[in-house]
Amino acid sequence: MPAKSKAQQRAAGAALSAKRGETRVSELKGASKDMYDSMTEDELEDFASTDRKGLPDKVEDDD
């Protein structure tokens, strides 16, 4: 599943870095912390590897 925004792609990259032990989990905040807790490394790879070209900076919640 590809990321829907640049912000989502960056958050997934940060969470993936923590999952791999490259960054401290305590450095995560917001969406990246939520993604770290709820997604597998494979899912994070899918989001983080999304091509950012053409993605909006942010996507507003429909809630």
Biopython code that builds the backbone (N, CA, C, O; Angstrom):
import numpy as np
from Bio.PDB.StructureBuilder import StructureBuilder

atoms = [
    (1, "MET", "N", (0.854, -1.177, 0.000)),
    (1, "MET", "CA", (0.000, 0.000, 0.000)),
    (1, "MET", "C", (0.896, 1.235, 0.000)),
    (1, "MET", "O", (1.686, 1.416, 0.926)),
    (2, "PRO", "N", (0.794, 2.055, -0.978)),
    (2, "PRO", "CA", (1.654, 3.243, -1.047)),
    (2, "PRO", "C", (1.174, 4.353, -0.110)),
    (2, "PRO", "O", (-0.003, 4.422, 0.243)),
    (3, "ALA", "N", (2.095, 5.204, 0.279)),
    (3, "ALA", "CA", (1.759, 6.371, 1.088)),
    (3, "ALA", "C", (0.891, 7.320, 0.262)),
    (3, "ALA", "O", (1.011, 7.373, -0.961)),
    (4, "LYS", "N", (0.022, 8.063, 0.933)),
    (4, "LYS", "CA", (-0.874, 8.982, 0.238)),
    (4, "LYS", "C", (-0.390, 10.425, 0.296)),
    (4, "LYS", "O", (-0.976, 11.299, -0.343)),
    (5, "SER", "N", (0.690, 10.688, 1.065)),
    (5, "SER", "CA", (1.229, 12.042, 1.151)),
    (5, "SER", "C", (2.717, 11.973, 1.489)),
    (5, "SER", "O", (3.223, 10.942, 1.933)),
    (6, "LYS", "N", (3.405, 13.096, 1.267)),
    (6, "LYS", "CA", (4.832, 13.164, 1.598)),
    (6, "LYS", "C", (5.034, 13.028, 3.099)),
    (6, "LYS", "O", (6.002, 12.408, 3.540)),
    (7, "ALA", "N", (4.135, 13.598, 3.884)),
    (7, "ALA", "CA", (4.244, 13.513, 5.344)),
    (7, "ALA", "C", (4.124, 12.065, 5.808)),
    (7, "ALA", "O", (4.857, 11.634, 6.699)),
    (8, "GLN", "N", (3.215, 11.328, 5.215)),
    (8, "GLN", "CA", (3.023, 9.921, 5.568)),
    (8, "GLN", "C", (4.252, 9.107, 5.175)),
    (8, "GLN", "O", (4.661, 8.208, 5.909)),
    (9, "GLN", "N", (4.830, 9.410, 4.046)),
    (9, "GLN", "CA", (6.024, 8.710, 3.570)),
    (9, "GLN", "C", (7.201, 8.974, 4.507)),
    (9, "GLN", "O", (7.953, 8.055, 4.832)),
    (10, "ARG", "N", (7.365, 10.214, 4.940)),
    (10, "ARG", "CA", (8.456, 10.562, 5.867)),
    (10, "ARG", "C", (8.255, 9.899, 7.224)),
    (10, "ARG", "O", (9.214, 9.399, 7.812)),
    (11, "ALA", "N", (7.029, 9.887, 7.730)),
    (11, "ALA", "CA", (6.734, 9.265, 9.022)),
    (11, "ALA", "C", (7.027, 7.768, 8.970)),
    (11, "ALA", "O", (7.560, 7.200, 9.923)),
    (12, "ALA", "N", (6.681, 7.140, 7.865)),
    (12, "ALA", "CA", (6.961, 5.710, 7.707)),
    (12, "ALA", "C", (8.467, 5.462, 7.680)),
    (12, "ALA", "O", (8.945, 4.476, 8.240)),
    (13, "GLY", "N", (9.207, 6.345, 7.036)),
    (13, "GLY", "CA", (10.661, 6.211, 7.002)),
    (13, "GLY", "C", (11.274, 6.310, 8.385)),
    (13, "GLY", "O", (12.194, 5.560, 8.712)),
    (14, "ALA", "N", (10.778, 7.222, 9.195)),
    (14, "ALA", "CA", (11.276, 7.375, 10.564)),
    (14, "ALA", "C", (10.944, 6.138, 11.398)),
    (14, "ALA", "O", (11.791, 5.646, 12.143)),
    (15, "ALA", "N", (9.720, 5.638, 11.276)),
    (15, "ALA", "CA", (9.313, 4.446, 12.015)),
    (15, "ALA", "C", (10.119, 3.231, 11.573)),
    (15, "ALA", "O", (10.508, 2.405, 12.399)),
    (16, "LEU", "N", (10.365, 3.123, 10.281)),
    (16, "LEU", "CA", (11.149, 2.009, 9.755)),
    (16, "LEU", "C", (12.574, 2.055, 10.299)),
    (16, "LEU", "O", (13.141, 1.021, 10.652)),
    (17, "SER", "N", (13.141, 3.231, 10.365)),
    (17, "SER", "CA", (14.488, 3.396, 10.898)),
    (17, "SER", "C", (14.555, 2.914, 12.351)),
    (17, "SER", "O", (15.531, 2.280, 12.751)),
    (18, "ALA", "N", (13.527, 3.213, 13.129)),
    (18, "ALA", "CA", (13.479, 2.763, 14.521)),
    (18, "ALA", "C", (13.290, 1.249, 14.598)),
    (18, "ALA", "O", (13.910, 0.593, 15.434)),
    (19, "LYS", "N", (12.443, 0.689, 13.737)),
    (19, "LYS", "CA", (12.232, -0.767, 13.720)),
    (19, "LYS", "C", (13.531, -1.501, 13.440)),
    (19, "LYS", "O", (13.764, -2.585, 13.974)),
    (20, "ARG", "N", (14.376, -0.915, 12.606)),
    (20, "ARG", "CA", (15.648, -1.537, 12.236)),
    (20, "ARG", "C", (16.748, -1.255, 13.252)),
    (20, "ARG", "O", (17.860, -1.767, 13.120)),
    (21, "GLY", "N", (16.447, -0.449, 14.260)),
    (21, "GLY", "CA", (17.422, -0.138, 15.288)),
    (21, "GLY", "C", (18.399, 0.960, 14.901)),
    (21, "GLY", "O", (19.414, 1.149, 15.571)),
    (22, "GLU", "N", (18.107, 1.680, 13.836)),
    (22, "GLU", "CA", (18.988, 2.747, 13.370)),
    (22, "GLU", "C", (18.732, 4.057, 14.110)),
    (22, "GLU", "O", (19.606, 4.923, 14.156)),
    (23, "THR", "N", (17.547, 4.207, 14.685)),
    (23, "THR", "CA", (17.186, 5.394, 15.463)),
    (23, "THR", "C", (16.520, 4.913, 16.742)),
    (23, "THR", "O", (16.000, 3.798, 16.797)),
    (24, "ARG", "N", (16.536, 5.742, 17.754)),
    (24, "ARG", "CA", (15.890, 5.389, 19.016)),
    (24, "ARG", "C", (14.380, 5.560, 18.913)),
    (24, "ARG", "O", (13.887, 6.522, 18.323)),
    (25, "VAL", "N", (13.664, 4.619, 19.493)),
    (25, "VAL", "CA", (12.202, 4.696, 19.503)),
    (25, "VAL", "C", (11.760, 5.948, 20.267)),
    (25, "VAL", "O", (10.740, 6.552, 19.933)),
    (26, "SER", "N", (12.518, 6.332, 21.280)),
    (26, "SER", "CA", (12.167, 7.508, 22.084)),
    (26, "SER", "C", (12.222, 8.805, 21.271)),
    (26, "SER", "O", (11.663, 9.817, 21.695)),
    (27, "GLU", "N", (12.882, 8.792, 20.119)),
    (27, "GLU", "CA", (12.956, 9.976, 19.263)),
    (27, "GLU", "C", (11.717, 10.128, 18.378)),
    (27, "GLU", "O", (11.510, 11.184, 17.780)),
    (28, "LEU", "N", (10.899, 9.085, 18.293)),
    (28, "LEU", "CA", (9.696, 9.136, 17.462)),
    (28, "LEU", "C", (8.593, 9.915, 18.165)),
    (28, "LEU", "O", (8.478, 9.891, 19.390)),
    (29, "LYS", "N", (7.785, 10.605, 17.366)),
    (29, "LYS", "CA", (6.620, 11.281, 17.918)),
    (29, "LYS", "C", (5.536, 11.347, 16.852)),
    (29, "LYS", "O", (5.805, 11.210, 15.659)),
    (30, "GLY", "N", (4.323, 11.557, 17.300)),
    (30, "GLY", "CA", (3.201, 11.705, 16.378)),
    (30, "GLY", "C", (2.931, 10.462, 15.552)),
    (30, "GLY", "O", (2.896, 9.346, 16.070)),
    (31, "ALA", "N", (2.741, 10.676, 14.251)),
    (31, "ALA", "CA", (2.367, 9.593, 13.337)),
    (31, "ALA", "C", (3.436, 8.516, 13.254)),
    (31, "ALA", "O", (3.115, 7.332, 13.150)),
    (32, "SER", "N", (4.709, 8.913, 13.298)),
    (32, "SER", "CA", (5.771, 7.905, 13.185)),
    (32, "SER", "C", (5.749, 6.954, 14.384)),
    (32, "SER", "O", (6.014, 5.762, 14.226)),
    (33, "LYS", "N", (5.437, 7.466, 15.581)),
    (33, "LYS", "CA", (5.343, 6.608, 16.761)),
    (33, "LYS", "C", (4.154, 5.655, 16.627)),
    (33, "LYS", "O", (4.262, 4.473, 16.952)),
    (34, "ASP", "N", (3.025, 6.171, 16.149)),
    (34, "ASP", "CA", (1.845, 5.326, 15.943)),
    (34, "ASP", "C", (2.138, 4.236, 14.915)),
    (34, "ASP", "O", (1.756, 3.081, 15.103)),
    (35, "MET", "N", (2.817, 4.606, 13.824)),
    (35, "MET", "CA", (3.155, 3.632, 12.789)),
    (35, "MET", "C", (4.110, 2.569, 13.336)),
    (35, "MET", "O", (3.962, 1.386, 13.031)),
    (36, "TYR", "N", (5.077, 2.987, 14.134)),
    (36, "TYR", "CA", (6.030, 2.047, 14.726)),
    (36, "TYR", "C", (5.293, 0.993, 15.551)),
    (36, "TYR", "O", (5.605, -0.196, 15.483)),
    (37, "ASP", "N", (4.308, 1.450, 16.332)),
    (37, "ASP", "CA", (3.567, 0.550, 17.222)),
    (37, "ASP", "C", (2.608, -0.376, 16.480)),
    (37, "ASP", "O", (2.355, -1.492, 16.933)),
    (38, "SER", "N", (2.071, 0.077, 15.343)),
    (38, "SER", "CA", (0.971, -0.676, 14.729)),
    (38, "SER", "C", (1.309, -1.385, 13.418)),
    (38, "SER", "O", (0.485, -2.142, 12.906)),
    (39, "MET", "N", (2.507, -1.158, 12.861)),
    (39, "MET", "CA", (2.816, -1.722, 11.544)),
    (39, "MET", "C", (4.052, -2.615, 11.596)),
    (39, "MET", "O", (4.932, -2.441, 12.438)),
    (40, "THR", "N", (4.093, -3.574, 10.676)),
    (40, "THR", "CA", (5.261, -4.443, 10.565)),
    (40, "THR", "C", (6.345, -3.746, 9.755)),
    (40, "THR", "O", (6.092, -2.731, 9.107)),
    (41, "GLU", "N", (7.540, -4.290, 9.797)),
    (41, "GLU", "CA", (8.645, -3.728, 9.024)),
    (41, "GLU", "C", (8.335, -3.754, 7.526)),
    (41, "GLU", "O", (8.654, -2.804, 6.811)),
    (42, "ASP", "N", (7.721, -4.827, 7.052)),
    (42, "ASP", "CA", (7.359, -4.929, 5.632)),
    (42, "ASP", "C", (6.350, -3.856, 5.226)),
    (42, "ASP", "O", (6.477, -3.247, 4.163)),
    (43, "GLU", "N", (5.347, -3.628, 6.078)),
    (43, "GLU", "CA", (4.356, -2.589, 5.779)),
    (43, "GLU", "C", (5.014, -1.209, 5.747)),
    (43, "GLU", "O", (4.715, -0.391, 4.878)),
    (44, "LEU", "N", (5.904, -0.962, 6.695)),
    (44, "LEU", "CA", (6.604, 0.325, 6.733)),
    (44, "LEU", "C", (7.482, 0.513, 5.508)),
    (44, "LEU", "O", (7.587, 1.621, 4.981)),
    (45, "GLU", "N", (8.116, -0.570, 5.048)),
    (45, "GLU", "CA", (8.931, -0.496, 3.832)),
    (45, "GLU", "C", (8.086, -0.080, 2.634)),
    (45, "GLU", "O", (8.516, 0.738, 1.822)),
    (46, "ASP", "N", (6.885, -0.643, 2.525)),
    (46, "ASP", "CA", (5.982, -0.286, 1.415)),
    (46, "ASP", "C", (5.652, 1.206, 1.437)),
    (46, "ASP", "O", (5.707, 1.870, 0.402)),
    (47, "PHE", "N", (5.311, 1.730, 2.612)),
    (47, "PHE", "CA", (4.987, 3.140, 2.728)),
    (47, "PHE", "C", (6.207, 4.017, 2.464)),
    (47, "PHE", "O", (6.126, 4.995, 1.721)),
    (48, "ALA", "N", (7.328, 3.667, 3.071)),
    (48, "ALA", "CA", (8.531, 4.499, 2.977)),
    (48, "ALA", "C", (9.119, 4.508, 1.570)),
    (48, "ALA", "O", (9.776, 5.474, 1.182)),
    (49, "SER", "N", (8.892, 3.453, 0.808)),
    (49, "SER", "CA", (9.483, 3.368, -0.525)),
    (49, "SER", "C", (8.627, 4.018, -1.613)),
    (49, "SER", "O", (8.997, 4.005, -2.787)),
    (50, "THR", "N", (7.494, 4.582, -1.227)),
    (50, "THR", "CA", (6.624, 5.266, -2.182)),
    (50, "THR", "C", (7.350, 6.431, -2.834)),
    (50, "THR", "O", (8.001, 7.222, -2.152)),
    (51, "ASP", "N", (7.242, 6.536, -4.141)),
    (51, "ASP", "CA", (7.821, 7.666, -4.863)),
    (51, "ASP", "C", (7.081, 8.934, -4.463)),
    (51, "ASP", "O", (5.855, 8.991, -4.559)),
    (52, "ARG", "N", (7.807, 9.948, -4.018)),
    (52, "ARG", "CA", (7.195, 11.182, -3.519)),
    (52, "ARG", "C", (6.733, 12.113, -4.633)),
    (52, "ARG", "O", (5.978, 13.052, -4.380)),
    (53, "LYS", "N", (7.174, 11.867, -5.846)),
    (53, "LYS", "CA", (6.795, 12.739, -6.956)),
    (53, "LYS", "C", (5.277, 12.709, -7.144)),
    (53, "LYS", "O", (4.682, 11.641, -7.291)),
    (54, "GLY", "N", (4.674, 13.861, -7.138)),
    (54, "GLY", "CA", (3.233, 13.967, -7.358)),
    (54, "GLY", "C", (2.393, 13.805, -6.111)),
    (54, "GLY", "O", (1.177, 13.984, -6.176)),
    (55, "LEU", "N", (2.992, 13.472, -4.973)),
    (55, "LEU", "CA", (2.217, 13.343, -3.740)),
    (55, "LEU", "C", (1.982, 14.713, -3.124)),
    (55, "LEU", "O", (2.850, 15.582, -3.201)),
    (56, "PRO", "N", (0.819, 14.918, -2.513)),
    (56, "PRO", "CA", (0.600, 16.179, -1.797)),
    (56, "PRO", "C", (1.436, 16.188, -0.511)),
    (56, "PRO", "O", (1.846, 15.132, -0.029)),
    (57, "ASP", "N", (1.687, 17.377, 0.040)),
    (57, "ASP", "CA", (2.449, 17.454, 1.285)),
    (57, "ASP", "C", (1.722, 16.754, 2.423)),
    (57, "ASP", "O", (2.328, 16.019, 3.202)),
    (58, "LYS", "N", (0.423, 16.987, 2.510)),
    (58, "LYS", "CA", (-0.399, 16.385, 3.557)),
    (58, "LYS", "C", (-1.742, 15.982, 2.974)),
    (58, "LYS", "O", (-2.164, 16.504, 1.942)),
    (59, "VAL", "N", (-2.406, 15.057, 3.636)),
    (59, "VAL", "CA", (-3.773, 14.679, 3.289)),
    (59, "VAL", "C", (-4.616, 14.892, 4.525)),
    (59, "VAL", "O", (-4.297, 14.379, 5.598)),
    (60, "GLU", "N", (-5.682, 15.641, 4.381)),
    (60, "GLU", "CA", (-6.559, 15.920, 5.514)),
    (60, "GLU", "C", (-7.405, 14.700, 5.836)),
    (60, "GLU", "O", (-7.823, 13.971, 4.937)),
    (61, "ASP", "N", (-7.661, 14.477, 7.147)),
    (61, "ASP", "CA", (-8.522, 13.378, 7.581)),
    (61, "ASP", "C", (-9.956, 13.647, 7.169)),
    (61, "ASP", "O", (-10.401, 14.794, 7.152)),
    (62, "ASP", "N", (-10.676, 12.587, 6.836)),
    (62, "ASP", "CA", (-12.091, 12.714, 6.499)),
    (62, "ASP", "C", (-12.985, 12.615, 7.733)),
    (62, "ASP", "O", (-14.198, 12.806, 7.642)),
    (63, "ASP", "N", (-12.388, 12.316, 8.884)),
    (63, "ASP", "CA", (-13.153, 12.118, 10.125)),
    (63, "ASP", "C", (-13.719, 13.391, 10.677)),
    (63, "ASP", "O", (-14.382, 13.374, 11.713)),
]
sb = StructureBuilder()
sb.init_structure("model")
sb.init_model(0)
sb.init_chain("A")
sb.init_seg("    ")
for serial, (resi, resn, name, xyz) in enumerate(atoms, 1):
    if name == "N":
        sb.init_residue(resn, " ", resi, " ")
    sb.init_atom(name, np.array(xyz, "f"), 0.0, 1.0, " ", f" {name:<3s}", serial, name[0])
structure = sb.get_structure()
